[in-house]
């Protein structure tokens, strides 16, 4: 795997940043929102890894893109409920937007190639 930052490493970094934030959630929210957010993060990471190593890539990439949007929505709700701060929401949104941009670029690249197997340097 490439040593430079890509969508996979960005997702892992985001997970490492977000997981400690769950400790501050109220107990009931920790299990309701926390479990779902962690499951989505793991699913996103899996989809990106499948796209990186698998062929065809488009189905995994499009599924990853949906996971990113689900995460955005759940994290926004957590902010509305004051489980995370506005600053944390801003950071999370920026991180997810960056990962989403990388994933979207990777999708466009694969669509232009007709889904041919090739790992992008910056995806």
C-alpha positions as a Markdown table, in Angstrom:
| # | Residue | x | y | z |
|---|---|---|---|---|
| 1 | Unk | 0.0 | 0.0 | 0.0 |
| 2 | Unk | 1.2 | 3.5 | -0.7 |
| 3 | Unk | 2.9 | 5.2 | 2.2 |
| 4 | Unk | 1.4 | 8.6 | 1.4 |
| 5 | Unk | -1.9 | 9.7 | 2.8 |
| 6 | Unk | -4.9 | 8.3 | 1.0 |
| 7 | Unk | -8.6 | 7.6 | 1.7 |
| 8 | Unk | -7.7 | 4.5 | 3.7 |
| 9 | Unk | -5.1 | 6.2 | 6.0 |
| 10 | Unk | -7.4 | 9.3 | 6.4 |
| 11 | Unk | -10.2 | 7.0 | 7.5 |
| 12 | Unk | -8.0 | 5.2 | 10.0 |
| 13 | Unk | -6.8 | 8.5 | 11.4 |
| 14 | Unk | -10.3 | 9.8 | 11.7 |
| 15 | Unk | -11.3 | 6.6 | 13.6 |
| 16 | Unk | -8.3 | 7.1 | 16.0 |
| 17 | Unk | -9.4 | 10.7 | 16.6 |
| 18 | Unk | -13.2 | 9.9 | 17.0 |
| 19 | Unk | -13.1 | 6.8 | 19.2 |
| 20 | Unk | -11.9 | 8.6 | 22.4 |
| 21 | Unk | -14.7 | 11.2 | 21.9 |
| 22 | Unk | -17.3 | 8.4 | 22.5 |
| 23 | Unk | -16.2 | 8.2 | 26.1 |
| 24 | Unk | -17.8 | 11.6 | 26.7 |
| 25 | Unk | -21.1 | 10.5 | 25.3 |
| 26 | Unk | -24.0 | 9.8 | 27.8 |
| 27 | Unk | -24.3 | 6.1 | 28.5 |
| 28 | Unk | -27.4 | 5.6 | 26.4 |
| 29 | Unk | -26.0 | 7.6 | 23.5 |
| 30 | Unk | -22.7 | 5.8 | 23.7 |
| 31 | Unk | -24.5 | 2.5 | 22.8 |
| 32 | Unk | -27.1 | 4.0 | 20.4 |
| 33 | Unk | -25.0 | 6.4 | 18.4 |
| 34 | Unk | -21.5 | 5.2 | 19.4 |
| 35 | Unk | -22.0 | 1.7 | 18.3 |
| 36 | Unk | -23.6 | 2.8 | 15.0 |
| 37 | Unk | -20.8 | 5.3 | 14.2 |
| 38 | Unk | -18.1 | 2.8 | 15.0 |
| 39 | Unk | -19.8 | 0.2 | 12.8 |
| 40 | Unk | -20.0 | 2.7 | 9.9 |
| 41 | Unk | -16.4 | 3.7 | 10.3 |
| 42 | Unk | -15.3 | 0.1 | 10.2 |
| 43 | Unk | -17.6 | -0.6 | 7.2 |
| 44 | Unk | -16.1 | 2.5 | 5.4 |
| 45 | Unk | -12.6 | 1.3 | 6.1 |
| 46 | Unk | -13.5 | -2.2 | 4.8 |
| 47 | Unk | -15.1 | -0.8 | 1.6 |
| 48 | Unk | -12.0 | 1.3 | 0.9 |
| 49 | Unk | -9.7 | -1.7 | 1.4 |
| 50 | Unk | -11.9 | -3.8 | -0.8 |
| 51 | Unk | -11.7 | -1.1 | -3.5 |
| 52 | Unk | -7.9 | -0.8 | -3.1 |
| 53 | Unk | -7.2 | -4.5 | -3.5 |
| 54 | Unk | -10.3 | -5.7 | -5.3 |
| 55 | Unk | -11.6 | -5.6 | -8.8 |
| 56 | Unk | -14.0 | -4.2 | -9.9 |
| 57 | Unk | -13.6 | -1.2 | -7.6 |
| 58 | Unk | -16.6 | 0.9 | -8.4 |
| 59 | Unk | -19.2 | -1.0 | -6.3 |
| 60 | Unk | -17.0 | -0.8 | -3.2 |
| 61 | Unk | -16.2 | 2.9 | -3.8 |
| 62 | Unk | -19.8 | 3.8 | -4.3 |
| 63 | Unk | -20.7 | 1.9 | -1.1 |
| 64 | Unk | -17.9 | 3.7 | 0.7 |
| 65 | Unk | -19.3 | 7.1 | -0.4 |
| 66 | Unk | -22.7 | 6.2 | 1.1 |
| 67 | Unk | -21.0 | 5.3 | 4.4 |
| 68 | Unk | -19.3 | 8.7 | 4.4 |
| 69 | Unk | -22.6 | 10.5 | 4.1 |
| 70 | Unk | -24.2 | 8.3 | 6.8 |
| 71 | Unk | -21.3 | 9.3 | 9.1 |
| 72 | Unk | -21.8 | 13.0 | 8.3 |
| 73 | Unk | -25.4 | 12.8 | 9.2 |
| 74 | Unk | -25.0 | 10.9 | 12.5 |
| 75 | Unk | -22.1 | 13.1 | 13.6 |
| 76 | Unk | -24.2 | 16.2 | 12.9 |
| 77 | Unk | -27.0 | 14.8 | 15.0 |
| 78 | Unk | -24.5 | 14.1 | 17.8 |
| 79 | Unk | -23.5 | 17.7 | 17.6 |
| 80 | Unk | -27.1 | 18.9 | 17.7 |
| 81 | Unk | -27.6 | 16.8 | 20.9 |
| 82 | Unk | -24.4 | 18.3 | 22.3 |
| 83 | Unk | -22.5 | 15.0 | 22.5 |
| 84 | Unk | -19.7 | 16.7 | 20.6 |
| 85 | Unk | -18.7 | 20.3 | 20.4 |
| 86 | Unk | -19.0 | 22.6 | 17.4 |
| 87 | Unk | -15.2 | 22.5 | 17.0 |
| 88 | Unk | -15.3 | 18.7 | 17.0 |
| 89 | Unk | -18.1 | 18.8 | 14.4 |
| 90 | Unk | -16.1 | 21.2 | 12.3 |
| 91 | Unk | -13.0 | 18.9 | 12.5 |
| 92 | Unk | -15.1 | 15.8 | 11.7 |
| 93 | Unk | -16.9 | 17.4 | 8.8 |
| 94 | Unk | -13.6 | 18.6 | 7.3 |
| 95 | Unk | -12.0 | 15.1 | 7.7 |
| 96 | Unk | -15.1 | 13.4 | 6.2 |
| 97 | Unk | -15.2 | 16.0 | 3.4 |
| 98 | Unk | -11.5 | 15.3 | 2.6 |
| 99 | Unk | -12.1 | 11.5 | 2.6 |
| 100 | Unk | -15.2 | 12.0 | 0.5 |
| 101 | Unk | -13.4 | 14.1 | -2.0 |
| 102 | Unk | -10.7 | 11.5 | -2.3 |
| 103 | Unk | -13.3 | 8.8 | -2.7 |
| 104 | Unk | -15.2 | 10.8 | -5.3 |
| 105 | Unk | -12.1 | 11.4 | -7.3 |
| 106 | Unk | -11.3 | 7.7 | -7.2 |
| 107 | Unk | -14.9 | 7.0 | -8.4 |
| 108 | Unk | -14.5 | 9.4 | -11.3 |
| 109 | Unk | -11.1 | 7.9 | -12.2 |
| 110 | Unk | -12.6 | 4.4 | -12.2 |
| 111 | Unk | -15.6 | 5.5 | -14.3 |
| 112 | Unk | -13.3 | 7.1 | -16.8 |
| 113 | Unk | -11.3 | 3.9 | -17.1 |
| 114 | Unk | -14.4 | 1.7 | -17.2 |
| 115 | Unk | -13.6 | 0.3 | -13.8 |
| 116 | Unk | -10.3 | -1.2 | -14.9 |
| 117 | Unk | -8.0 | -2.4 | -12.1 |
| 118 | Unk | -5.5 | 0.1 | -11.1 |
| 119 | Unk | -4.7 | 1.6 | -7.7 |
| 120 | Unk | -4.7 | 5.4 | -7.7 |
| 121 | Unk | -1.7 | 7.1 | -6.1 |
| 122 | Unk | -3.9 | 9.5 | -4.1 |
| 123 | Unk | -7.1 | 7.6 | -3.3 |
